[in-house]
Amino acid sequence: MFNPISRTLNSFTIKDIEKLTGIKAHTIRIWEQRYNILRPKRKDTNHRVYDNDDLKHIMRIAYLYHNGYKISKLAQMSETEVIRLSLEQPTGHNDYYQLQVNQLVEAMIDFDQSKFEKIFHSVLLRIGFEQCILQVIYPYLEKVGLLWLTGSVVPAQEHFATNIIRKKILVAIDGLELSNEGDKNFLLFLPDGEYHEIPLLFSQYLLRNKGVNLVNLGPSVPLEDIVFYSSRKKVTHFYTHIITQHGKKEMDNFVQEMSTHFPSASIIISGPAVANISTPAPANVVLLKSLNEILQFIQAVS
């Protein structure tokens, strides 16, 4: 059962730090011993434990290290100097994107809404909405996913950040004109028990930006509701994105049910859970296994 006292502060293992910074655990240990970069706490088992401040500091150090700074020089800097240097505008696009991702992670950890929104808007103004999502928000969500899988992020932090992103995408969608032309009618939805809306909302933005007719029923939609809607409105394409991991049998059944209920329509399924589909997809089912495949599919819609 959830213990609100034990989860008030985040804690990270050295493996968490490795995944989030790209610095090998062995290298981090050497840095600690030789340069006193971090002073992790110790569990009863003598395993290193890092807190929020440790994570933010090592992410800044790693960012600068990956951009050519020697660790011996970084170790001599004060925390203020490291922060100032890490916030200087980088010259390369990838460096700029990584800096913004790190800053968003920091804002999420601290529940700093003002900082989170300021970063989002600065990126939006610099590279536009679509590239903001692709180059910064998606990599950010991948990092959050790593923290979530290791139990290092509490649900409140994840919901805090994704709710802000969700609102930004909805505003962008609202700014696009509705289309009533064309012979394609998309129904977007998340299946029963699926609540991760961000990827589907971004697909909705991309499709509407191309002038596609669509309706989004939102998260956790039972199959009977989809059947009910399609009995009253023409649907040529059903589109869903599944992140929550399900067993192969459950995913195979979902694919078969959708194909059987809507044999004359195209069923598009994307997301990490697609990897758990073990049976060959029926002729009317399209499986999109990566972000690139999603973008290519939407680009081809006319």
C-alpha positions, 0 to 999 in steps of 0.5 A: 500500500502507498505510504505517504511518509516514505515517498515524500522524498525521491531516492535514486540508485546509482543505476538510475543515475547511469540511465538518466545521465549516460555516465557509467556507474563505475565512472560515477563511483570513481568521480565520487572517490577522486573528486567528491562530486557527490556524497550519496547516502547509504542504505543498511545494505551499504548501497548508494542512495541519491536524493533530488539535489544529487540527481539535479547536480549530477545531471548538470555535471553530466551535461557539461561533461558530455559537452567537452568539460573535463571532470577535474575542472568541473569538480573545482567549481561551486554549485552556483558556477555549475548551474550558471555554466549549464544554463548558458545557451549551447551552440548545437541543436542537440545540446540545446534540446538536452539542456531543455530536457534536463531543465524540465526534469528538474522542474518536475522533481521540484513541482515548479510549474512556473519554471516548467511552463517558462521552459516550454514556452521558450522552446515553443518560440524557438523551434515551433510546436511540432518540433518542441514536442518531438525534440524536447517533450518526447525525450523528456517523457522517455526520461520520466518513463525511466524514473517511473519504471524504477519507482523513483518518481511518485505519481504526483510528479508524473501527473503534475508534468503531464497535465501541463503538457496535456493542456499545451497540446489541447490549446494547440489543437484548439487553434486548428480549424475543424475539417468537414471535408474529405472521405476519411473519418478517424475515431481516436481513443484509448482502450479501457484501462489506458490513461496515457493521453499525450501521444494520442493527443499529439497524433490528433494535432498532427492529423487535424493539422493535415485537415483530417476529419476526426473525433477523440473519445479520450482515455479508457474507452470500453469497446462497447462505447466504440461500437455504439459510436460507430453505429451512429457515425461513419468511421473509416479509421480507428486509431489508438495508442497503447503504453500500458503493458499487457500480456500477449494474449490480451493484446492479441485478443484486442487486435482480433476484437477490433478487426472483427467488429470493424472489418471494413475500417482500418485499425491503427495501433501504435505504442510500446504495447504493440511489441506484445502482439504475437499473432500476425495482424489481420489485413485491416490492422496497421501496427506502428512500432515507433515514433518514426512509423507514426509520423510516416503514417500520418504524413501519408494520410491524404 
